[in-house]
Amino acid sequence: MTEKKLHPSVLQFKEFVKNNPRLIQEVRKGKATWQELYEDWYLLGEDDKRWETVGMASEHTEKTNTEQKGDFIANIMGMVKKMDANQMQSHLNNLSQAVGALQGVLAQFQQNNNTHNRGTPQQKGPTNPFSFRQD
């Protein structure tokens, strides 16, 4: 589309967008559409305070996220430095024993469930549904 065929207000809006590249980022991020921005620009004008805040929230959010990631990594590194290897080994052993006990309880429930269901006919199929025959 050539610019000669565009309405003068559209040409002015395009110039406004060139001078405010944060508007492009707002549209690319899906926070606004060109239609919404054009309507706001047409109704409010170029000097409205709305245009001062466009893109500012996303810049602040990006900085905050970066700072939080840095803080998170720093916290993790601090915890790693403070860790006692023997204490961690003890905790891991306790966790392993707890998981083993839970597996034992689940196995007992499965055995009980199988003995109750023996009286009812069940479909017998391959134990492994993905078993392939070899030639």
RABEL-V899368 format. One line per field, one symbol per residue. ss: DSSP state (@ for helix, = for strand, . for the rest). phi: phi as a letter, one per 40 degrees, with the letter a starting at -180 (. if undefined). psi: psi as a letter, one per 40 degrees, with the letter a starting at -180 (. if undefined). A space follows every 50 residues. Layout:
# RABEL-V899368
ss->???
phi->???
psi->???
This chain:
# RABEL-V899368
ss->..@@@..@@@@@@@@@@@@..@@@@@@@.....@@@@@@@@@@@.....@ @@@..@@@@@@@@@@@@@@@@@@@@@@@@@@@..@@@@@@@@@@@@@@@@ @@@@@@@@@@@@@@@@...................
phi->.ccccccdcccccccccccbcccccccccgcabcccccccccccgccccd ccccgccccccccccccccccccccccccccccbcccccccccccccccc cccccccccccccccccccbcbcbbccbcbcbccc
psi->hiedeiidddddddddddegedddddddeeeiidddddddddddideied edeheddddddddddddddddddddddddddeihdddddddddddddddd ddddddddddddddddeddhhihhaidhefhiii.
